[in-house]
Amino acid sequence: MSWRRAALAVSRLSQRRLGSAGQLRGAAGAGGAAASGMGNSTSSLEKSATAPLNQIQETISDNCVVIFSKTSCSYCKMAKKIFHDLNINYTAVELDMLEYGSQFQDALYKMTGGRTVPRIFVNGTFIGGATDTHRLHKEGKLLPLVHQCYLKKSKRKEVQ
């Protein structure tokens, strides 16, 4: 199974759409395949160590919010809860569930300068971990970042 099909196979949520006022709309997810019981969709990777950096970059460019996580990490659960509570669709990549998770963690280290999880990307940009995400939310900066991504994707669809 390809990387992309594997990611789509476990997604159990409806797509979100922006309303005319820029509001994020859509039903809250019933949860995904994440072992933590929280989250929207969980990506899984095929059993291949080839090009983890390319797969990471593809996942980040295809999704507005990506959380590279581990199922037993309390900070990862905290980060997912923030997005869940805000009714924001995200993709969680559970590194401890991947055969080559350590190679993906190495690639994330090269990209972000850290190996700790969660590693959170919004609108293609690394925003930090759970504490950084919590701070951005409290400062009122998290939702605008997410909305920018949905607006950008919406405009791309209009052009096509």
Residue, then its C-alpha position, 0 to 999 in steps of 0.5 A: m500500500s502506498w504512503r498516500r493510500a495508507a494515510l487516507a485509509v485510516s482517515r475517518l473524518s469529513q473534510r472541513r470547508l471555509g464559510s464565506a466569513g472565513q469560519l472553519r466549518g465541519a463536523a467534529g471528528a469521531g476520532g481517528a485510528a490514533a491510539s491515544g483516542m484523540g485526533n482526527s486522522t492518523s497517518s501510517l507509512e509503508k514499510s520502507a526506509t526510503a526517503p523519509l524526508n520526502q514523505i514528511q515534506e509531502t505530508i506537510s504540504d498535503n495537510c494544514v496541520v500535521i502532528f508528528s507524535k508518539t502514542s504514549c507521549s503526554y505532550c503529544k496528547m496535550a497538543k492533539k487536544i488543543f486542535h481537537d477542542l478547537n474543532i480543527n482537522y489535523t493529521a497525526v503521524e504516530l512515530d512509535m507505530l512505524e517500523y522506520g519511525s526512528q528514521f523519520q525522527d532523524a529526518l525531523y531533527k534535520m528539519t527542525g533541530g529537535r528530536t522531541v515530540p510532538r513536532i507540529f507543522v501548521n500551514g507548512t511551517f514548523i511551529g514547535g511542540a505542545t508548549d509552543t502550540h499552547r502559547l500560540h493559542k493563548e495569544g490568539k495566533l494559532l487559529p489565524l495560522v490554520h485559517q490561512c492554510y484553509l484559505k490558501k487551499s480554497k483559492r487553489k481549488e477555485v483556480q483549478 
